[in-house]
Amino acid sequence: HCFWKLKGRTCSLISPASRRCPASVQKYIVKNYFYYYLFRFSAALGQEVFYITFLPFTHWNIDPYLSRRLVIIWVLVMYIGQMAKDILKWPRPFSPPVVKLEKRVIAEYGMPSTHAMAATTISFTLLISTMDRYQYPFVLGLLMAVVFSTLVCLSRVYTGMHTVLDVLGGILVTAVLIVLTYPAWTLIDRLDSASPLFPVCVIVVPFFLCYNYPVSDCYSPTRADTTTILAAGAGVTLGFWINHFFQLVSAPAESLPVIQNIPPLTTDMVVLGLTKFVVGIVLILLVRQLVQNLSLQVLYSWFKVVTRNKEARRRLEIEVPYKFVTYTSVGICATTFVPMLHRFLGLL
């Protein structure tokens, strides 16, 4: 439903060697706005803007331990997916003939679709984790999981970013990982060991994985995105350890109880939930901006780089540390400092 035309002076055919870093500019005419906006919105459900809102919302308003399980499984699946892209090095669909509606990730490889992996992971981990904790019609939960993941998967084909094979590969890899890791999911609920060595491992291992990420043919945001994901997971895990070590929250029960009935949604609950969400997001954004600016200034000074040099931000020794420090801080803030602020404001 998107027909495209080209600016003649910029869209000559490019050689196979340069397809990884395309420079062509495309224009397209939208013939069906319903599908266009539906799939553009669905594509956003697999991007940072969704995760930085949905996962904290789940933590603050629904169930913090369910949120942590979602984050850890999501981090594991996404790391494997991102690594697989740069190991397999399968190109995205060539353009032409397809029209690519997204520009930021156009330089990444295609197989597997990490949007498909993320959507499948979030929806079905949520479904499996809530079956024994909340009472609701299972068919309804399954339907919601299928619809959510299907919309995101279809959006990747519609936007020209993946082939059907990329999407199916992402779904298959995710299904295998969920099956293999499911027996260990209960261990995730006890990842708040009081050992002082625990936070060291939580920080050192993800940082090592980020710093030794496979080298791509030319720059793509894959390494930066992988660092963001691993750092956020490390921050969330470290935040739970801080809560447990300093006894900021009560310890969870050995077995998560079944909640017979989900409380009815009232106006007071909606207002309280939105207030907690807005307060938390504002604090997270402030922390992210502050830590990012500070870490970049320190790294620029250390490596004697001109301030605000966008190209320098892509260097390994700058990109990985500043991304890691920034999003580890975001994870800690979301799980430790935001609940403390909620308690101080009387929102808990």
SVG drawing of the C-alpha trace seen along z (x, -y; Angstrom):
<svg xmlns="http://www.w3.org/2000/svg" viewBox="-14 -21 57 48">
<polyline fill="none" stroke="black" stroke-width="0.4" points="0.0,0.0 3.0,-2.3 4.1,-3.2 7.4,-4.9 9.2,-7.3 12.8,-8.5 14.8,-11.7 16.7,-11.0 19.9,-12.5 20.4,-10.5 18.9,-7.1 21.1,-5.5 21.7,-1.8 24.4,-1.0 26.9,1.7 26.6,4.9 29.6,3.8 27.9,0.6 24.4,2.0 25.3,2.2 25.6,-1.6 22.9,-2.9 22.8,-6.5 19.7,-6.6 16.8,-8.8 13.3,-7.6 9.9,-9.2 6.7,-7.3 3.0,-7.9 0.7,-6.4 -2.4,-4.9 -3.9,-3.3 -3.5,-5.4 -5.1,-2.8 -2.4,-0.2 0.3,-2.9 -0.4,-4.2 -1.3,-0.8 2.0,0.7 4.1,-2.4 2.5,-2.3 3.1,1.4 6.7,1.0 7.1,-1.5 6.0,1.2 9.4,2.9 11.5,-0.2 13.1,-2.0 10.1,-4.3 7.9,-1.3 10.4,0.5 11.3,-2.7 7.6,-3.2 6.0,0.3 8.5,2.1 8.8,-0.7 5.0,-1.0 4.7,2.8 7.2,2.4 5.6,-0.6 1.9,0.2 1.5,4.0 4.2,6.3 7.9,5.5 9.0,9.2 7.0,9.9 8.7,6.8 12.2,8.1 11.5,11.5 10.3,9.8 13.4,7.6 15.9,10.4 14.3,12.7 14.1,9.8 17.8,9.0 18.8,12.6 16.8,13.0 17.7,9.6 21.4,10.1 21.4,13.4 19.3,11.8 21.6,8.8 24.7,11.1 23.1,13.4 22.6,10.4 26.3,9.5 27.5,13.1 25.1,14.2 25.4,10.9 22.3,11.5 21.3,8.2 18.0,6.4 15.7,6.4 17.3,4.5 15.8,1.2 14.7,1.0 12.4,2.9 11.1,2.4 10.6,-0.9 12.3,-1.3 10.2,-3.5 12.8,-3.6 16.2,-5.2 17.9,-4.7 18.5,-0.9 18.8,-0.7 22.5,0.1 21.9,3.2 21.7,6.7 18.4,8.4 18.4,12.0 16.8,12.5 14.3,9.7 14.9,8.5 11.6,6.6 9.9,9.9 12.0,11.5 11.3,8.7 7.5,8.7 7.3,12.5 9.4,12.5 7.5,9.7 4.0,11.0 4.5,14.7 6.8,14.3 4.0,12.1 1.4,14.7 3.3,17.6 4.3,15.7 0.8,14.5 -1.0,17.8 -0.3,19.0 -0.3,15.6 -3.5,13.9 -6.9,15.4 -8.1,14.4 -9.4,16.1 -6.4,17.8 -7.9,17.6 -8.1,13.8 -4.5,13.6 -3.3,15.9 -5.3,13.8 -3.7,10.6 -0.2,12.1 -0.8,13.3 -2.3,10.1 0.5,8.0 3.4,10.1 1.7,10.5 1.2,6.7 4.9,6.0 6.0,8.9 3.8,7.7 5.0,4.2 8.6,5.2 7.6,6.6 5.3,3.6 8.1,1.1 10.5,2.9 13.0,3.6 12.7,7.4 11.8,10.3 9.2,12.9 12.1,15.3 13.8,12.8 10.6,12.5 10.0,16.3 13.6,16.8 13.2,14.3 10.0,16.0 11.6,19.5 14.8,18.5 12.6,16.8 10.4,19.9 13.5,22.1 15.0,19.8 11.8,19.6 11.5,23.3 15.1,23.8 15.1,21.1 11.7,21.8 12.9,24.3 15.2,21.6 12.6,18.8 12.0,19.3 15.6,18.6 15.2,15.2 12.8,14.4 15.7,15.0 18.4,12.9 18.8,10.6 21.6,12.5 23.0,10.6 26.6,11.5 28.7,8.3 30.2,10.0 26.9,10.2 26.8,6.6 30.3,6.9 29.3,9.8 26.2,8.0 28.3,5.1 31.4,6.7 29.9,9.5 27.5,7.4 30.2,4.7 32.6,7.3 30.0,8.6 29.3,5.2 33.0,4.2 33.7,7.4 30.8,7.2 31.4,8.4 32.9,5.8 30.6,4.8 31.7,3.9 30.6,0.3 29.0,-1.6 25.5,-0.5 23.5,-1.2 23.5,2.6 26.3,2.3 24.8,-0.8 21.4,0.9 22.9,4.0 24.8,2.0 21.6,0.1 19.7,3.4 22.4,5.2 23.0,2.0 19.3,1.6 19.1,5.3 22.2,4.9 20.7,1.7 17.4,3.4 19.1,6.5 21.5,4.2 18.5,2.1 16.8,5.2 20.0,6.2 20.3,2.8 16.6,3.1 17.3,6.5 20.8,5.7 19.6,2.5 16.2,4.0 14.4,1.2 11.5,3.6 10.2,6.8 11.5,10.1 9.2,11.9 7.4,15.1 9.0,18.4 6.2,19.2 4.3,16.4 0.6,16.7 -2.3,16.9 -4.4,13.7 -8.0,14.9 -9.4,11.8 -7.7,8.9 -8.9,5.7 -11.5,3.7 -10.2,0.7 -11.4,-2.5 -10.9,-6.2 -8.7,-6.5 -6.5,-3.6 -6.1,-5.1 -5.2,-8.5 -2.7,-7.0 -1.1,-4.8 -0.7,-7.7 0.7,-9.9 3.3,-7.3 4.1,-6.8 4.6,-10.5 6.7,-11.0 8.8,-8.0 9.3,-8.8 10.3,-12.4 12.9,-11.2 14.2,-8.6 14.6,-11.1 16.4,-13.5 18.8,-10.9 19.4,-9.6 20.2,-13.1 22.3,-14.0 24.4,-10.8 24.7,-10.8 26.1,-14.4 28.4,-13.8 29.8,-10.5 30.4,-12.0 32.2,-15.0 34.5,-12.7 35.2,-10.4 35.8,-13.3 38.2,-14.8 39.9,-11.5 40.4,-10.7 41.0,-14.4 38.1,-14.5 36.3,-17.7 33.1,-18.2 29.9,-17.4 31.7,-15.5 29.0,-13.1 31.5,-10.8 33.6,-10.4 30.5,-9.1 30.6,-6.1 34.1,-5.1 34.1,-1.8 36.0,-3.3 33.4,-6.1 30.1,-4.6 30.1,-1.5 31.1,-3.2 28.7,-6.1 25.8,-4.0 26.5,-1.4 26.8,-3.9 23.8,-5.9 21.3,-2.9 22.7,-1.1 21.8,-4.3 18.4,-4.3 17.7,-0.7 18.8,-1.5 16.7,-4.6 13.6,-2.8 13.8,0.0 15.3,-1.8 15.0,-5.6 11.6,-6.0 9.9,-3.7 11.6,-5.7 10.3,-8.9 6.8,-7.3 7.0,-6.4 8.2,-9.9 5.3,-11.5 2.8,-9.1 2.0,-7.3 2.6,-3.8"/>
</svg>
